[in-house]
Amino acid sequence: MSFLKEIEKRILVHDGSKGYLLQKMGLKGGECGELWNLTNQDAVREVHRAYLEAGSDVLQTNTFPGNRIHLERFGLGDKTYEINYWGARLAKEVAGGRAFVSASIGPAGLLFEPLGDLTFENAYEVYYEQVKALADGGADIINFETFTDLTELRTAFLAARDASDLPVICSLAFENNGRTLMGTDAFIAVTVLKSLGVDMIGVNCSFGPEHMTGIVESMYKAGGGFLSVKPNAGLPSVSDNVVTYNESPDHFAELSSAFVNYGARLIGGCCGTTPDFIRALKERISHLEPVPGQERKAGYITSDVKHIDVAYLDDANIYRLDAAIDPAVSEALEKNDISWTEEAALDLAAEGYDAILVNVDSVGGDTGLLANVIDRLQWYVKDPFIIQTDNAAALESALKIYRGTAGVVLNDRSDDEIRKVAEKYGGVIISRSIAG
């Protein structure tokens, strides 16, 4: 049974909150719930069983914050593989072929540079390790969820693509303004993630179903395809340090069933939802017919917060950062000095360009030079980037760490290699005429 084939045919029901049920079984505040995958396996099985009996077609592993960075805070870093492996094994045992197992993976818990200390390489290693363990444990799907930073989610997907051949869901959490905490809107999220080849995208957590409809509709209209949607049980209230959700299962199910109209094929619950919510949801959507997904709108390049249609690049205001025509840049790069990028980036950010074209081929040097320049510039410049290079290896290094969907200029040499790398990372091929 294939998950991707099943969602082509019907709407599947995810499960709900595991933390809420584990707390009722004795999990204390501040305790590492993922450790129960080793120390209290019967309780974890009981949670999975409750959702399976409520009608879940997909069971999530008890591993949401189970990455090494999080586990090290409890002195459990050396048990990262074991905790995640058994998280998948326990869900798989309960599923028994009646449900798919979704490997739940959340954010690392650190901010990316320059706001924090997390680098692409660190994040990639953390997610590769967790995905590998969950895949070895028998997960059917990799489910990245509750991400607020598209850069981190993009990195997680690249790690998953290298660590396993399982289908991948990428789900973001949005604010009331329709953007993530880091400023990404639904259109850019769809453009970047689908261009990379993510199997399913979606939205979870954030708020209740009534406030999530606009995000889901935007993802659908942007060409998100079949969507995954997991709202909370309404907005929480806090009294005496106790969080409660006042949404009823029936009302939650009624509101959530509307997501079907916008291409939702996997619907479940996030914070505050219990098996009663999933049971009501299953009853509500079991008779509904799925709606076809819309095709993604191709031809857009983006940063993580801005986009432009390449059809308008001929008339766009493009800044060309070309080492071949800028002696100061060339001289600095030949000394492996990229300190100038900070001042240049701040100047560029203030000028209101539509896109930034970068070409440092004239300097030569190692294949990491282009990536270093791109990475440092994008810390400050939020316009979409266009990359021009004859070096396929350099292009791959740059596209790995670029935070959006880049434009890629085909030059006179190595067109086939450049095109292949661009396609691998979702880059949009740009006419040579743009390079000037």
Secondary structure, DSSP 8 states (H G I E B T S, - for coil): --HHHHHHHS-EE----SHHHHHHTT--TTS-GGGHHHH-HHHHHHHHHHHHHHT-SEEE-S-TT-SHHHHHTTT-GGGHHHHHHHHHHHHHHHHTTSSEEEEEE---SS-BTTTSSB-HHHHHHHHHHHHHHHHHTT-SEEEEEEE--HHHHHHHHHHHHHH--S-EEEEE---TTSB-TTS-BHHHHHHHHHHHT-SEEEEEESS-HHHHHHHHHHHHHTT--SEEEEE-SS-EEEETTEEEE---HHHHHHHHGGGGGGTEEEE---TT--HHHHHHHHHHHTT-----------SEEE-SS-EEEGGGGGGS-EEEEETTT-HHHHHHHHTT--THHHHHHHHHHHHT-SEEEEE-GGG---THHHHHHHHHHHTT--S-EEEE-S-HHHHHHHHHH-SSB-EEE--SS-HHHHHHHHHHTT-EEE-GGGG-
